[in-house]
Amino acid sequence: MRLRHPDGTVVHLAYCTNVHPAENLNGVLAQLARYAEPVRRRLGEARLGLGLWLSRPAVTELAADPDAVTRLRRELNTRGLEVVTLNAFPYQGFHTNAVKKSVYHPDWSERVRLDHTLDCARLLTALMPDDAERGSVSTLPLAWREGWTADRADRAARHLDQLSQGLEALAADAGRTVRVGFEPEPGCLIENAEQAVRLLAGADPRWLGVCLDTCHTAVGFEDVPTACARLAAAGLPVVKAQVSCALGVEDPQDPAARAALWEFAEPRFLHQSRELLGGRLLAVDDLPDALGGALPGLGQWRIHFHTPLHTDPRPPLRSTRTELLAALELLVGGPTARTDHLEVETYTWPVLPSATDRDLVHRTPDTDLIDGIAAELAWARDSLTRLGLKDESTR
């Protein structure tokens, strides 16, 4: 979907396809027909934006075969879909039984991460609509924090320089600009804007910036106005924002809250947990650790579990929708848009706990997932129009 900001900026709203398992091109094409086009029809939109996730095997397949790229673009056009952004954070295997910390590999100290990101950028120039001003690719925030050495930092710095050079050469060759956004995430080398400014110092802002995930900022109790001010002062653009909610609880010692939280302690994804206690931020790497006593539970918790935008988990749990709305107001609600790419990224539909509210939980039928994604996008679209953006999609 496209919305027009009062300053004239076209803001692209998409949903991220990393919610769907697809490790090759046939899988990607199948999900367009099975999910993306039905979501578009459910919304009544003429065009629907996708934040396309392409696993490494799919990227390899597309990079080796120009006809395959043509086929993918034709399928997108035929189904009323468009792509201006790719999610290149997960490398592959994002829907294995236990992803956890493997999602951070390979990291930016490894050459294959650079190659993969540039391959994604090249593919994006071929997939973008002709009238799109620019494209974006989101990636991991350098690496998971543990085991980071001076040697790995040096290699990562060289790879970032080569990334900028590659994106500049691509723009000259293809005539299309693609920027890469590093996505701060709890537990990684770059968790917040302050660390982004420090560790991305010297990055060329024409090509590199930040992908701001509003679930991650909420988990870290990060003040988004302060975060954006820091990024702007450092000249780091918000290349893309991921529109997402975290899981929260005011009283983690409440037995009902703990019982509800255990339902979210699933084995596939990492659910970093944070407690705000007396102005201090306490941290553990996964929800079972927090529930097992690694956090005292004397202050409120935020958990890295992406919850649907449009509806709440059952009390006494909450979502950080209020924090999301405040972030959106700052990013696109003011006199000037701070970013033009917004991506709804609730990849956790398949692992949400069972509940009676079928709008909240993806059970098994495809219709539940289609309805859920469509409801999230409708919520996001309506929230943006309330901020003064105009929906320019023809319905």
N, C-alpha and C positions, 0 to 999 in steps of 0.2 A: 504494500500500500504506500501511496505517496501522500504526504500532507505538506501544505504550504505554510511556512512560518511567516508572521507579519513582516519580517525583514526581507522576505523574498526567497529565503532558503528553502529548497525542496528537501524535506525530511523523509527518509525512507524507513518504513516500519516493516519488519520481517519476523518470521519465527525460525528458530534454529532447528535444523533437521538432525542434529545429533541425538534427538529423542528416538530416532528410528535406527535400527541396526541395518547397516549396509556396508559390506566390505569390498564390493566391486561395482563396476558400472551397471550391471544388470540390476543389482540391488537398489542403486540410486534411482534408476529409471522406474523400477517397480514402486518405490515409495512416492514418486510424483503422482502416479495414477491412483495408488491405494489410499494416500493420506492428503497430500498437498492440494491437489485439485478439488477433492471433496471439501476440504477446509475453506478454500476460496468460495466455492458455491454456497456453503453454509453461511458465509459472511455476506454474500450478495455483492462481492467485489468483482470488478472486471479484471483487475490485476492483483496478484498477491506476491509479496516479497518473501523470499527464502534466504535465510542465512545458511548457506549450504555447507554441510560437513562432508568432506571427501576423505576417506581413509587413504593411507599410503598406497595400498594395492589399487584402489580406484584412480588415484592420481597418476600412478605409473602407467596404467592402462590408457588413460586419456592423453598423457604426455607423449606416448608412443604412436598415437593414431589420430591424426587430424580429423578423419571421418567420424571417429567416436565423439569428438568435441562438437562437430556439426550436428550429430545425432542428438546429443544432450541439449544443445541450444534449441534445436527444432522442437524437442519434446517440451521444453520450458515454454516456448512461445505458443505451441498448440494448446497447452493446458492453462494458459493465462497466468503464467508464473514468471517472475523475474528475479535476477540475482545481482546484487551490487556488493555483497559481502560474503566472505568465506570464514568459517571457523576452522582454523588449522591448529588448534590447541591439542585435541586428542590425535595421536599419530595413527593408531589403528587399535582394533580390539576393544572399542569403548563399551561394548555390550557383552563382554565376557562375564563369567559368574563372579569374579572378584577383580575389579579394576584397581581400586584403592590408589596407592602411590605410583603404580605403573603408568598412570596417565601423564606423569611428568617426564617420561623418557620417550625418545631421546631429548636431552635438554640443549640449551644454546651453547654449551661447550663442545658439542658434537657437530661435525660437518653435515651429517644427514639432516639435522634440523634446519640448517640454512638452506640446503638443497630443496627440501620439502616445501619450505615457505616460499621460495622463489618459484618453484613449480606451480604452487597454488596461485601466486600472483599472475603468472603467465596465463594460466587457465582462466582466471577471472577476466582478464582483458578480452578474451574470446567469448565469454558468456554474458558480459554486461550489456544491458540495453544501449543502443547507439546514442541515446540522449542523456545517459547518466553522466554526471559531472566527474565522478571518480569512484574508485572501488576501495574496499578495505579488507584486510585479513587480520584476524585476531590470533594471538599466539600466547604461549605460556610465559610467565614472568621470570624468564631466564632459567630457573631450576627450582627444585625443592631445596630447602635451606641446608639440609645435612650433607656433609661431605664436600662442601664447596671449598676449593683450594685456590691459591694465587694462580697456579698454572691454568686451572679451568676458567678462572675469571679472565685471564689474558686471552685464552682461546675464544671465549665468548665475545670479548671486545673486538677481536679481529673479525669474527663472524658478523657482528652488527655493522661494522664498517663495510664489509662485503655485501651485506644486505642492502644498505643504502645505495651503494654503487650499482648493484643489480637492479634495484627499483628505478633508479635514474636512467639506466640503459634501457630498461623495459619501456619507460615512458617515451623515450626518444624513438624507439623502434616501433612501438604499437600505437603511439599517440594517445595513450590512456594512462592516467595517473592511478596508481594503487599505493595506499599507505598501510603500514603494519602497526597494529596496536598491541602492546604488551599488557596482559591482563593481570593486575595485582590480585593475589589470592592468599588467604590465610595459610600460614605454614611455609610459604615459598620465600625465595630471596627477596622478592618485591611483594610485600603484603599490603602496602598503602601508598598514598601519594608521596609522603615524605621519602620513603625508600625508592620510589620511582624516580624522583628528582635526583637523588644521590647516585643511584646505580645506572641511570640512563643519561647522566651528564655528558654532554658532548654529542648526543645523538642528533642527527640532522632532522629538524622538525618538518622538512618538506616531505619526508618519507616515513619517519618513525614517530610514534607517540604512544598513547595509552588507550587501552580498552577498559572502560570503567564499568564494572559489574556491580549493580546496586544490591545484590545479595551479599557480595563480599564486603562492600563498605559497611553494610548493616551488621554483619557478623563481627567485624572489627570495631564496632561502635565509632566509626569514622565520621567526622563532620564533613558532609559533602561540600558545603560552601568553602570551608577551609581547604579541603583537598583540591578543589578546582582552582582556587586562588593560588595555591602552591604550584600547580601544574602550569597555570598561565604565566606566573612570574618566571618560571624556568623555561618558558617557550615550548612546553610539551603539549601538543594538541590532544584533545579527546577525539581520537580517530573514530571511535565507535563506543556506544554504551549498550550494555546488556541489561534489559529490563527484567528484573527478577526479584523475588521475595525470599527472605530467609525465614527459618523457624525460630520462634521465640517463646520464652516462658518467664513470667515474673517471679515465681516462687518455686525454684527447682527442688525444694524439700517437701513440697506438697505431694503426698502419696499418689494422688490422682494424676498430677503432672508427670511424675516419674514413670508411672505405668504407661501413660500416653507416649512419653518419649521413647520408651523401650520399643514401641511399635515402629519407630523410625530408625532404629539401630540396625539397619539392614546390611548385608555383607558385600554388596557390589561396589558402592562408591564411598569415598572418604568424606566424613562429616565432621570437619573441624569445629570445635566448640570453644566458646569464649564466655567468660564471666566478668562482669563489671562490678568491682568490689572496692568501695572507698576510693574511687578515682583510678584504681589500678586495673589493668586488663590481664586476667589470668587465662592461660591458653593450654589446651590439650589437642592432640591431633585427630581424635575420633570420638564420636558420641559414646560408645560403650565405655571408653576410659573415663569420660566425665561422669557417667552414671555409676561407674565402679568406685568413685571416690577421689579421682584425680583433681576434680574441682570441688571446693567446699560447699557450694550451693547456697551461699549466704547472700548473693546478689543475683540479678537477673542474668539469664543465659541467652545467647544467640547461637544458632547451629547452622552450619553450612549444609542445608538441605533445601533445595529450591522448591518452594511451594507454589501452587497455582495462584495466579495474580488475582483472579476474580472472586475467590471464595476463601473462607477461613478454615484452618484445621479446627477440630473439635476442642472447646474449652476444657481445661484451662490453658491450652496452647494458643499461640497467636502467630500471625504472619507479620512481617515488617512492611505491610502495604503502606502504612502511614509514612514511613521513611522513604519508600519508593516514590510516593507522590511528591514529597518534598524535593527529592533528587530530580525528578522530571521537571518540576517547576523551575529549578535552577538551570538545568541543562537546555531546555527548550521553551521555557515559559516567560523568559525575560525579553527585553527589547532586541537581543541578539542571540541567535542559536549558537550554543557552544559545541554542538555536534550535529551531523546530518544523517547518521546511521544509527538506528535503534533496532535491537534484536531481542525478541522475547526468547528466553533460554530456560525453559523448564524441562530439562532432560530427564527428570526423575519420575515422570508419570508411570513408567513400568514398575517402579519399586515403592510407590506410595502404599501405606498400610491399608488394609481392608476397612471399609466403613460403609454405612448405609447411604451416605450422600454420594450418589453416582455422578454428580457434577464434579465432585472433588477427586474421585478415585478412578483410575483406569483399571478396570477389571481385565477382561480378555477381549471382548468384542471391539472391533475397529471403530465402531460408531461412538463408543465412549471416549476414545482418544481424539477422534475428529471433533466431537462436540466440545471436549475440554479445551483443545487448542483454539478452536474458533471462539469460544467464550473468553479465553484469555486475550486474544487479539481484539475482540470487540471491546473488552474493558480498556485495553491500552488505547485503541483508536478513540473511544469516547473520552477518556481522560485527557488525551492530547487536544481534542477539539475544545474541551472546556478550558484549556490553557490558551486558546486563541488560534490554534492551527486549523487550517481548512483542509478537509479530506478532498483530495483532487482525483481520487479514483472514480471512474464512471461506474455507476451501479445500474 
